[in-house]
Amino acid sequence: MRSLPSVLGAAALVALPAAAPAAADDHTSPSSFTIEDSRITESSGLAASRAHPGVYWTHNDSDDGPYVYAVDSKTGRTVATVTMRGVGSPRDVEAISVGPDGNVYVGDIGDNLGGTWSHVWIYRFPEPKKLGNTTVTATQFTVKYEDGPRNAEAMMVDPRTGRAYIASKSQEDGGLYAGPKTLSASGVNIFRRVADIDMEVTDGAFAPDASRLVLRGYFNVAEYRWRGDKPERLKEEPDLPLQRQGESVTFTTDGGTLMYGTEGPGSKVTAVKLDGELLPDATAKEQEKNGGGAAGADEASKDEKDRNLFKGALTFAVAAALFFGLRSVLRRRR
């Protein structure tokens, strides 16, 4: 006969299957996926496609070549490999973003030597209308910072104005830099510091309506209300999944979820839903319009609490029944 603790453990497991679907839904959310392409071992940037719903653009870090990959979030498989022509040899590609002009922007902005490159680059090419392996002629922009060279891994294009921004990667002197209103392919584009950032940023992204900016690091994340070049940090912070090397982040095209990526072979892209003030303005209005706003969230929270109370009561009832039943059996045997 099993010991009483073993029996009670089994009793608890009787009630656990009712809770399992919630845990499974969180872990296997349709928006979360694993990058299956064995070529993508250092996914350093992530951007949701505007032309192809459910597809995300990514790229490797250094030493890969002028390649950008489109990954289908339903399968995790690469559905397009874009080879950029006319950009020379990329040095340290760290970021990717999709602009309002229908172009994909690629940030060759990394400088692991601590800011020793005199300049870095941004590449731009039209997002393909059809997915498949293709070679495109990309436009190359030379970038310098007004206060000297620095390392950076986050480049974001404002989805309303088309202006490019770069967040430097520095724990002591991090900053947000704004490029010119229009990038020039013939001259040097000077990026000017517009805000201080008190974290070591590894990637960033604008919400689709440009009302929010999110910046992430390895162990922290911050979200800002975006008012032109004056970001206002929100008191709330989005949840940040535990990842082996958190490198990338982007909003889903509806603005309601953040997608977090990491480096490594077979890396996981994790979806984290937003609520409250973290929701972009347009997304919050849309959810309220469809009955999924704050009231809906409160009701969902209440339902979840009710379910948890029911599960707890069920677990207790089963355990108590087994306990008293077992005690009755033991008495009869005596």
C-alpha positions as CSV (number, residue, x, y, z in Angstrom):
1,M,0.0,0.0,0.0
2,R,1.3,3.5,-0.9
3,S,2.0,5.9,1.9
4,L,-0.6,8.6,2.8
5,P,1.5,11.4,1.2
6,S,1.6,9.4,-2.0
7,V,-2.1,9.0,-2.0
8,L,-2.7,12.7,-1.3
9,G,-0.3,13.5,-4.1
10,A,-2.3,11.4,-6.5
11,A,-5.5,13.1,-5.2
12,A,-4.0,16.5,-6.1
13,L,-3.2,15.2,-9.6
14,V,-6.8,14.2,-10.0
15,A,-7.8,17.9,-10.0
16,L,-4.8,19.2,-12.0
17,P,-6.0,18.2,-15.5
18,A,-8.7,20.9,-15.2
19,A,-5.9,23.5,-14.8
20,A,-3.6,22.1,-17.5
21,P,-5.3,23.7,-20.5
22,A,-4.5,27.2,-19.2
23,A,-0.9,26.4,-18.8
24,A,-0.7,24.7,-22.2
25,D,-2.4,27.7,-23.8
26,D,0.2,30.0,-22.3
27,H,3.1,27.9,-23.5
28,T,1.8,27.0,-26.9
29,S,0.1,30.2,-27.9
30,P,-0.5,30.4,-31.6
31,S,1.5,33.6,-31.7
32,S,4.6,32.0,-30.1
33,F,6.9,29.9,-32.4
34,T,10.3,28.4,-32.8
35,I,12.6,29.3,-35.6
36,E,13.3,26.1,-37.4
37,D,15.8,27.2,-40.0
38,S,19.2,25.8,-39.1
39,R,20.9,28.8,-40.8
40,I,19.4,31.2,-38.3
41,T,21.6,30.7,-35.3
42,E,21.9,34.3,-34.0
43,S,18.6,35.9,-34.6
44,S,19.3,39.5,-33.5
45,G,16.4,41.5,-34.8
46,L,12.7,40.9,-35.3
47,A,10.0,42.8,-37.3
48,A,6.4,41.9,-38.1
49,S,5.7,41.9,-41.8
50,R,3.1,44.5,-42.9
51,A,2.4,42.8,-46.2
52,H,2.2,39.2,-45.0
53,P,0.2,38.6,-41.8
54,G,1.9,36.2,-39.4
55,V,5.3,36.5,-41.0
56,Y,8.3,37.9,-39.2
57,W,11.5,39.3,-40.6
58,T,14.8,38.4,-38.9
59,H,18.5,38.1,-39.6
60,N,21.7,36.7,-38.1
61,D,24.2,38.7,-36.2
62,S,27.7,39.1,-37.7
63,D,29.5,36.8,-40.2
64,D,26.4,35.7,-42.1
65,G,26.3,37.9,-45.2
66,P,23.6,40.2,-46.7
67,Y,20.7,38.0,-45.9
68,V,17.3,38.6,-44.3
69,Y,14.8,35.8,-43.6
70,A,11.0,35.8,-43.5
71,V,9.7,33.2,-41.0
72,D,6.1,32.0,-40.8
73,S,4.9,32.1,-37.2
74,K,2.5,29.2,-37.8
75,T,5.2,26.7,-38.7
76,G,8.5,28.4,-37.7
77,R,9.8,27.8,-41.2
78,T,11.5,30.2,-43.4
79,V,9.3,31.2,-46.3
80,A,11.7,33.7,-48.0
81,T,15.4,34.5,-48.0
82,V,16.2,37.9,-49.3
83,T,19.8,38.6,-50.5
84,M,20.7,42.3,-50.4
85,R,22.7,43.4,-53.4
86,G,24.8,46.6,-53.5
87,V,25.5,47.0,-49.7
88,G,29.0,45.6,-49.6
89,S,29.8,43.2,-46.7
90,P,27.6,43.7,-43.6
91,R,29.7,44.1,-40.5
92,D,27.4,43.6,-37.5
93,V,23.7,43.5,-38.3
94,E,21.7,44.0,-35.1
95,A,18.2,45.4,-36.0
96,I,15.3,45.3,-38.4
97,S,12.2,47.4,-38.8
98,V,9.4,47.9,-41.4
99,G,8.6,51.5,-42.3
100,P,5.3,53.2,-43.4
101,D,6.7,53.4,-46.9
102,G,6.5,49.6,-47.3
103,N,10.3,49.2,-47.0
104,V,12.3,47.0,-44.7
105,Y,15.1,48.7,-42.9
106,V,18.1,46.7,-41.7
107,G,20.5,48.2,-39.1
108,D,24.2,47.3,-39.5
109,I,24.8,49.2,-36.3
110,G,26.7,46.9,-33.9
111,D,30.1,47.7,-32.6
112,N,31.3,45.1,-30.2
113,L,34.7,46.9,-29.9
114,G,33.0,49.6,-27.8
115,G,32.4,52.3,-30.4
116,T,35.4,52.3,-32.6
117,W,33.8,52.3,-36.0
118,S,33.7,55.9,-37.5
119,H,30.4,55.1,-39.1
120,V,27.7,52.4,-39.4
121,W,25.0,51.7,-42.0
122,I,21.3,51.2,-42.5
123,Y,20.1,49.3,-45.5
124,R,16.6,49.6,-47.1
125,F,14.7,47.5,-49.6
126,P,11.0,47.2,-50.6
127,E,9.2,44.4,-48.7
128,P,8.5,41.7,-51.3
129,K,4.9,41.4,-52.4
130,K,5.4,37.7,-52.9
131,L,7.3,35.5,-50.5
132,G,10.2,33.4,-51.9
133,N,13.9,33.5,-52.3
134,T,14.9,36.6,-54.1
135,T,17.8,39.1,-54.6
136,V,17.1,42.8,-54.2
137,T,19.1,46.0,-54.8
138,A,19.1,47.7,-51.4
139,T,19.8,51.3,-50.7
140,Q,22.7,51.9,-48.3
141,F,22.8,54.9,-45.8
142,T,25.9,55.9,-43.9
143,V,25.2,56.8,-40.3
144,K,27.2,58.8,-37.7
145,Y,26.3,60.0,-34.2
146,E,26.6,63.7,-33.3
147,D,28.6,62.8,-30.1
148,G,30.9,60.2,-31.6
149,P,30.9,56.5,-32.3
150,R,29.1,54.0,-30.1
151,N,27.7,50.5,-30.0
152,A,24.0,50.0,-30.7
153,E,21.7,47.1,-31.3
154,A,18.3,48.8,-31.6
155,M,17.0,50.6,-34.7
156,M,13.3,51.6,-35.0
157,V,11.4,53.3,-37.8
158,D,8.5,55.5,-36.7
159,P,5.4,53.9,-38.5
160,R,3.9,57.4,-39.0
161,T,6.7,59.7,-39.9
162,G,9.2,57.2,-41.3
163,R,12.0,58.7,-39.3
164,A,14.7,56.2,-38.1
165,Y,15.9,56.1,-34.4
166,I,18.7,54.2,-32.8
167,A,19.1,53.3,-29.1
168,S,22.7,52.9,-28.0
169,K,23.8,49.9,-26.0
170,S,25.3,51.3,-22.8
171,Q,24.6,50.8,-19.1
172,E,26.3,54.1,-18.2
173,D,25.5,56.4,-21.1
174,G,22.6,55.0,-23.0
175,G,20.7,57.3,-25.3
176,L,18.0,57.5,-28.0
177,Y,19.2,59.1,-31.3
178,A,17.0,60.5,-34.0
179,G,18.0,60.5,-37.7
180,P,17.1,63.2,-40.2
181,K,13.5,63.4,-41.4
182,T,14.6,61.7,-44.6
183,L,17.7,59.5,-44.9
184,S,20.1,60.5,-47.6
185,A,22.0,57.9,-49.7
186,S,24.5,60.4,-51.0
187,G,25.8,61.9,-47.8
188,V,26.3,61.1,-44.1
189,N,23.2,60.9,-41.9
190,I,23.8,62.5,-38.5
191,F,21.8,61.0,-35.7
192,R,21.2,63.4,-32.8
193,R,20.6,62.4,-29.2
194,V,17.0,63.2,-28.1
195,A,16.7,61.3,-24.8
196,D,18.7,59.5,-22.2
197,I,18.0,55.7,-21.7
198,D,18.9,54.2,-18.4
199,M,19.3,50.6,-19.6
200,E,21.5,48.5,-21.8
201,V,19.2,48.1,-24.9
202,T,19.4,45.1,-27.2
203,D,16.4,45.9,-29.4
204,G,13.3,48.1,-29.7
205,A,10.1,48.6,-31.6
206,F,7.4,51.1,-32.2
207,A,3.7,50.1,-31.9
208,P,1.9,50.1,-35.2
209,D,0.1,53.4,-34.4
210,A,3.4,55.0,-33.1
211,S,1.8,55.7,-29.7
212,R,4.2,53.4,-27.8
213,L,7.9,52.6,-28.0
214,V,9.3,49.5,-26.3
215,L,13.0,48.9,-25.5
216,R,14.4,45.7,-24.2
217,G,17.6,44.5,-22.7
218,Y,18.8,41.1,-21.5
219,F,17.0,41.3,-18.2
220,N,14.7,44.3,-18.4
221,V,12.2,46.0,-20.6
222,A,10.6,49.5,-20.7
223,E,7.7,50.9,-22.5
224,Y,7.3,54.6,-23.4
225,R,4.4,56.8,-24.5
226,W,5.7,58.2,-27.7
227,R,5.3,61.9,-28.3
228,G,7.6,62.7,-31.1
229,D,11.1,62.9,-29.8
230,K,10.0,63.0,-26.2
231,P,9.4,59.5,-24.9
232,E,7.6,59.3,-21.6
233,R,8.4,56.2,-19.6
234,L,5.3,54.3,-18.3
235,K,5.1,53.2,-14.7
236,E,4.0,49.7,-15.8
237,E,6.4,47.4,-17.5
238,P,5.6,44.6,-19.9
239,D,6.3,41.1,-18.8
240,L,9.7,39.8,-20.0
241,P,10.1,36.1,-20.6
242,L,13.2,34.3,-19.3
243,Q,15.5,33.8,-22.4
244,R,19.0,32.5,-22.8
245,Q,20.1,35.7,-24.6
246,G,17.3,38.2,-25.1
247,E,18.0,40.0,-28.4
248,S,14.9,41.2,-30.1
249,V,11.4,42.5,-29.7
250,T,8.5,43.6,-32.0
251,F,4.8,44.4,-31.7
252,T,2.3,42.2,-33.5
253,T,0.5,44.1,-36.3
254,D,-2.6,44.6,-34.1
255,G,-0.4,46.1,-31.4
256,G,-1.8,43.8,-28.7
257,T,1.2,41.5,-28.2
258,L,4.9,41.8,-27.9
259,M,7.1,39.1,-29.6
260,Y,10.4,38.5,-27.8
261,G,13.2,36.7,-29.6
262,T,16.5,35.2,-28.5
263,E,19.7,34.0,-30.1
264,G,20.7,30.3,-30.6
265,P,19.8,27.4,-32.9
266,G,16.1,26.6,-32.8
267,S,15.4,29.8,-30.9
268,K,12.0,30.5,-29.4
269,V,10.0,33.6,-30.2
270,T,7.7,34.2,-27.2
271,A,4.4,36.1,-27.3
272,V,3.4,38.3,-24.4
273,K,0.0,40.0,-24.4
274,L,-0.3,43.6,-23.3
275,D,-3.1,45.3,-21.3
276,G,-3.8,48.5,-19.5
277,E,-1.7,51.5,-20.3
278,L,0.8,49.2,-22.1
279,L,-1.7,48.8,-24.9
280,P,-1.1,51.2,-27.9
281,D,-3.9,53.8,-28.1
282,A,-5.4,52.5,-31.3
283,T,-5.3,48.9,-30.0
284,A,-7.0,49.9,-26.7
285,K,-9.8,51.7,-28.6
286,E,-10.3,48.7,-30.9
287,Q,-10.5,46.3,-28.0
288,E,-13.1,48.6,-26.2
289,K,-15.1,48.8,-29.4
290,N,-15.1,45.0,-29.7
291,G,-15.9,44.5,-26.0
292,G,-12.4,43.4,-25.1
293,G,-11.3,46.4,-23.1
294,A,-10.7,47.0,-19.4
295,A,-14.2,45.7,-18.5
296,G,-13.6,42.5,-20.5
297,A,-10.2,42.1,-18.9
298,D,-11.7,42.5,-15.4
299,E,-14.4,40.0,-16.2
300,A,-11.8,37.5,-17.6
301,S,-9.8,38.0,-14.4
302,K,-12.9,37.3,-12.3
303,D,-13.6,34.2,-14.3
304,E,-10.1,33.0,-13.8
305,K,-10.3,33.6,-10.0
306,D,-13.6,31.6,-9.9
307,R,-12.0,28.8,-11.9
308,N,-9.0,28.7,-9.5
309,L,-11.3,28.6,-6.5
310,F,-13.3,25.8,-8.0
311,K,-10.1,23.8,-8.8
312,G,-8.9,24.4,-5.2
313,A,-12.1,23.3,-3.7
314,L,-12.2,20.2,-6.0
315,T,-8.6,19.3,-5.0
316,F,-9.4,19.6,-1.3
317,A,-12.6,17.6,-1.6
318,V,-10.9,14.7,-3.5
319,A,-8.0,14.7,-1.1
320,A,-10.3,14.8,1.9
321,A,-12.5,11.9,0.5
322,L,-9.4,9.8,-0.1
323,F,-8.0,10.6,3.3
324,F,-11.1,9.7,5.3
325,G,-11.7,6.7,3.0
326,L,-8.2,5.4,3.7
327,R,-8.5,6.0,7.4
328,S,-11.8,4.0,7.4
329,V,-10.0,1.1,5.6
330,L,-7.1,1.1,8.0
331,R,-9.5,1.0,11.0
332,R,-11.4,-2.0,9.5
333,R,-8.1,-3.9,9.0
334,R,-7.2,-3.3,12.6
